[in-house]
């Protein structure tokens, strides 16, 4: 058990923006910046379009790997061929190159049974 200690006043720079604190927390968890994370999850349909969003959804992003859950193997195959385009869209939309790889997981398969795409 750790003992509570007051903040060292010489290190306290005053109030911080909430986004800075969220970025610090998400990075410690291995996720991208909070803004990138939020855009991937809350703006997914706008980012990839209604057709793709109807069949694939983001389930996690950690250490540069975005995991998408796909509703059918045919869509997994289609998205496999679109990986470079999806990564480019994400980079362009978020202004970040933190997502470098996409894993596709077809729903209904055992946990961890996904294919890897994106990184060379």
Protein Blocks (a to p, Z undefined) as FASTA:
>chain_A
ZZdddddfklpgbjadfklmmmmmmmmnopacfklmmmmmmmmmmmnojklmmmgccfbd
cehiacdddfbfklmmmmmmmmmmmmmmmmmmnopakbmbdcdddehiaehiacdehiZZ
